[in-house]
Amino acid sequence: MTTITETMARDHRHCDEFFAEAEELISQGDWEQGRAKFNEFRDATENHFSMEEGILFPKFEQRTGQTMGPTQMMRMEHTQMRQLLADMEAAVTHEDDERYLGLSETMMMVMQQHNMKEEQMLYPMTDQVFAGDAEATLQEMKML
């Protein structure tokens, strides 16, 4: 049986790969490929957030009655990361590698802390709450 923790952690790694590739390309001055890889990172990250905010978090909140707990904190962090993504996109548009790489460092720290909280606390909680329904929830998230 596939767990929410395994699936969503794998999705984190997928986003991390795009992020690292974009940073490497931009640091080398390859704006064309760096821009394309950044766009892949941005889109994968937004898709991940959408699965959580559109399906996983509301279902978790409905089942647990917790609306001001960990899911609220994760949403706040998503907002912070979305702002960083917008700032990074502006840096890419202006081909400002110094700004991009500085924002990239901040994004890396925020993502690492955020992903650790999800993978070590929230996702295991969702696996417990959903138990036998985890696969159906994951399928619903993939359809989003």
N, C-alpha and C positions, 0 to 999 in steps of 0.2 A: 504494500500500500504506500502510495506517495503521500508525504506529509506536506502541509502548508509551509512548515519551516524549511524543508529541503527545496521545495519548488521556488519559494521566494528568495532564499539565500542564493540559489543558482541564478535567479534573475538579477540579484545584486551584482554578482560576479560578471554577468553579461554587460551590465551598465559600466562597471569598473573597467572592463577591457576597452570599450569605446573611449572612455574618459582618458585612460593612459595613452592610447594611440593618438588621440587628438592633441594631448599635451606634448607628446614627443614630436609630432609633425610640426606643430606650431613653434616649438622651441628650435627646430631646425630651419624655420623660415619657409616651410612648404605650406603656404596659405591655402592653396587650392584643395589639396588633400586634407589638410588640417580642418578647414571649414566643413568639408564633407563629413569627416569623422566626428567633429563637434556636433553637427546636425543629427547624426545617428545617436550620439550620446544623449543629446537633449530629447529626442523623440522617444528613445528607450526609457529614459528616466520619467518622462511625462506619462508614458504608457504604464509604467510601474505604479506611479502615484495614482493614476486613474483606477487601476485594478483595486488598490487598497481603499481609496476614498469612495469609489463607486459601489464596491461589493463587500470586501473583507471587513472594513471598519464598521459600516452600518449593520451588517449581520452580527458581528461580534457584540456591538452595543445593544442590539435588540435582544440577544440571548442572555447577556450578562446584566443589562440595565445600567452599565457604566458608560456614561456619555462624557464625563469630565476626567476620565482616567488616561490611560496610556495612548488611546487613539487620538485624543485631543492634543496631546503633546506631539504626536507624530504629524498631525495636520499642521501644527504651528511650524514644525521643522521643515515640512514640505514647502510652506510659504517662504521660509527663509531661503531654501535651496532654489526655488523658482526665481526669486530676486537675483540670486547669484548667477543663475543661468542667463537671465536677461542681461545682466551686466557683462557676463562673459561673451554673449552674442554681440553686444555692442563693440567690445574690444576686438572681436573677430572681424566685424564689419569694417572697423577702422584700421585693421591690421596692426593693432597695438599689442605687440608681444609682451612687453613689460607688464602692462595692465592685465592682460589675459593670464599670464603665468602667476601673478600675485593673487588674482581671484581664484585661480586653479588651486593654489595652496590652501586657501580658505575653504573652498569647496571640498577638497580632500579631507580636511579635518572634520568638517560638518558631516560629510557622508559616512566617514568611518565611525564616528560616534553614533550617528543615527542608525546605521545598519547593525551595529553591535547591540543596541537596545532592542531593535526589532528581532534580531536573530536569537538573542539570549533570553528575552523576556516576552515580548508580544507574540511572536509566532508560536512559541511553545504553548502559550496560553490559548491561542486560537486552536491549536491542534487538540488540546484538552476539551475546549468548549464545543468544537465541531465533531470530535470523535469520528463516528462513522460517516458523517456528512462532508468530510474534508474534500474528498475527490469531486463531489458534486459542486462544491463551492469553487474549487480550482477550475473546473470546467466552465463555470459561469464567468469566472474572471477572465479566462482565455477568450471567451466570446465577446468581451467588451471591446 
